[in-house]
Structures are given as C-alpha cells and as structure tokens.
Amino acid sequence: MTLAEVDASAWAELEGAAADPQSAFRYLNLCSVDAGGRPQARMVVLRRVDVARRLLEIHTDVRSPKWQEIAANPLVTILGYGPQPKVQLRLQGSAGLHGPASECATEAWSLLPRSTRSTYMGGPPGEDIGERPASEGSIADADGQAFFGVLIFRAETLDWFQLRHADNRRAVFAYDHLGALAASRWINP
C-alpha cells in the first residue's frame, strides 16, 4: 500500500467503526492529563467521524474527570487497535468540548436512543453509590440531557502501525487545521 492508501484505509476503518458496534475501532482509548500532571486513559465510544476534516465525535458526561481535564488541557491522544488487520492507530490532537446547552450537544442528544440517554442520569461518574437502587427509571430525560456533552477531537497527527509476521510497518501522517493531509512518511517500526 502507498502512504495515501494507508491514510485512506485508516480513516475508512474509523468511519466504519462509528456505525458498527462490532468494529474494534468503535471503542477507543482516550488519554488526557490530570491536574497533577498524571496521564489518564479510559475507553470511549466513537460516535461519528468526519474524514474530510479529521474529526472524531465522542459523547461524555460533563461531570466526568475527563471533561475537567480536557477543559484545562485540550491536547489528547486517542489509541485504537484492530486485531483483524493487526493495526494500531494513535491519533494526537486537540479536543473541543460542547456542553449541554450547545447546538452540537442538543443535536447529538436528539439522535440517541433512550437506552443510551439513561447512562447520563444519576450521580456524577466515579461517585460512590453504595447499593444500586432497584429502579432507576424515575429520572426524566431532561435530567440526563443536563449532563450530556460532546467532545470533538481534531486529529493533528496519525501514527499507523501494522504488526506482520515479518517486516512490521509504520507510517506517520500530519494534517493541517482544515484536515488536509500536510505530510506523510514511512518510519522504522
């Protein structure tokens, strides 16, 4: 594959993963830095991809530590691994946060099924709940929407790595602020 084909296939994998819950790239590791300077990593669900602009959409609770970390430092890394192609994708860039009152979050919320909306109801992520209540269906949708936020990640670089029986391959790609490919090269794995 050429560098252009590698770049196109990586983004096609991500775009397909946003629509396919069975895709390995549907669940990605989002890495940020906390207030103490410690790296933090957690799994997130890829919801939408804009290939032309190199954007990934992720939904989150605005009360979560990751929201606070990214508000303080928007530089993040996203890491994914697909066992079928044996490909690792490491994207670095910045994340923009869109809170509950934003047009972006309102639109995304309107597209969510009720089962997904229910994940934003209840207490803040990480809060001690003791025993889980028998019924959690008493909280209205609007309460969950008040905690729903959208994280839009803009890729600045992509580090593509493929494991092979012999001759592992690795390439790096850089994108400009509009998402256009600015540079690419093969590097030693």
N, C-alpha and C positions, 0 to 999 in steps of 0.2 A: 504494500500500500504506500502511496505517496503521503507526504505530510498533509496535503489538502484533504485526502481521503480519510486519514486518521482523525483530523479535526471534525470533518463532517460526520463520521461514524460515531464519535464520542457524543456529539450533540444530538444525534439521532437517537442514541441509547437513552440519553436523559429525557428527551422529548417523549419518547415512547413510555418511559417509566412513570411519567406524570399521569398517564392514562391507564397504566397496567399495575394493579396491586400485586401481581405475581413477579414483577421485574425486580431484580436485585438492586437496581439503582433507584427504586421507589423510596427506599429507606437509606438515608444518608447520615453521615456523622458531621455535625456542625460543631466547629471548635471556635471558642472565643477566649477572652482573658478576663478573669475576675478582678475586683478592686485591689486585691492583694498581689496581682501580677501572676497568679497561677493559671495555667491553661485549664480550660474546662471543655469537655466534649460530651455530646449527647446525640442520640438518634432523633432524626426529624423525618417527616413525611414530605416528599416532593409533590407539590400540588399542581404546578404549572411551569412551563418553560417557554421562554421567548428566545428562540435560537438566534434570530437576526440581531437582537440587542444583547444577547448573552446574559439573560436574566433567569433566575430561579425564584419561584414563589413558594414560601413555607408559611404555614399558619402556626400561631403560638398564643399562649395566654400572656397577656400584658403584665401579669403579676409574677411571671416566672423570673428566676435569676438570669436566664439568658437575655431576656428583654432589657433588664437593667444593665447587664454587661455590655450589650451591643449599643445601648444608648450612650454609654460612656466611651466606648471604643468600637467603632463600626467595622474595623478590619477583622475579617474572619476567614477561616478555611473550611471548605466542605470536602469531605472524603467519601468515596464510594468504591465498592469492589463488586465486580460481576464475575461469579465463578465460572459461568459458561464460556465467556470469551477470555477468562483469566485476565481481566483488565482492571487496573486501578485508575480512578480519576481523582486527582487532587486539584481543586479549584481554589484560588485565592482571590480575594476582592473585598468589597465593602457591602454592608447591609444597610438598607433604609428601612425604617420602622413606620408602619401605618396603623395608628391606633383605632379604637372602636368608632370614633366619630368621623373617620376619614372615608372618602368616597371608595377608596380601594378596599377597605375592610368591609364596608357596607355591602358592596357588590359581591365580594367573596362569600360573606355570610349568607347572602340570599341564595347562593348556589349549593350550600351544604345540606346534606340530609339531616334529619332530626337526630339520628343516632350520633353523628359527628358533633352536632351542636351541643349535645348533652355533655361532652367532655369538657366544656368550658363553664359548666355550672358547678357550684360548690365552692369550697375554700381554695386558697392560693396553692399552686404547685409546691410540694415539699412540706406543707403544713401538716402537723400531726392530727389525725382524725380519730384516733382510738379505734373502736369497733365501727365498721362500716354500717351506716343506717340501713334498715330493711328496705325502705323506699326512698328513692332519690328523685322521683318524678314530679315532686311538688314545686320545684323551682321553674319559673316561666322562662321561655326562650329569651326574652329581653334581658333577663339577668345574665345569661350566658354571653349574649352579644356584648355586654358591657366590658367583658374581659377578653374579647377576641381581637387579636391583632394579626397583621400580615407583615412578614419580613420579605423584602425583595432584595435578593443577593445579586450583585452585578460582578460578574467574573472579569478579573483583570488578567489572570493567567490560568492556564490549564497545564498540568503535568500529567501526561498519559504514560502509563507503564503497563506492558504486557508480559506476563510470565509465559515462557515457552519451554519445551523440553531442552532446547539448546538455543542459544542466541536470544536472550531476553531483549526486548526493545523498549525504548523510552524516547519520548519527544515532548518538547515544551512549546506552548503557544502563548502569545501575548495579544491582548485586544485593546483597542482604543476606547475612549469614553462613549462612543456610539455603538460599540460591539463589533466593529470591523476587525478582522484579523490584521494585526500590525507586524507580527514577526512569528516565525516558527523555525525550529531546528531539531535535528536528532541529537541526542546526548547519550553518553555512556549510562547504562542502567545502574 
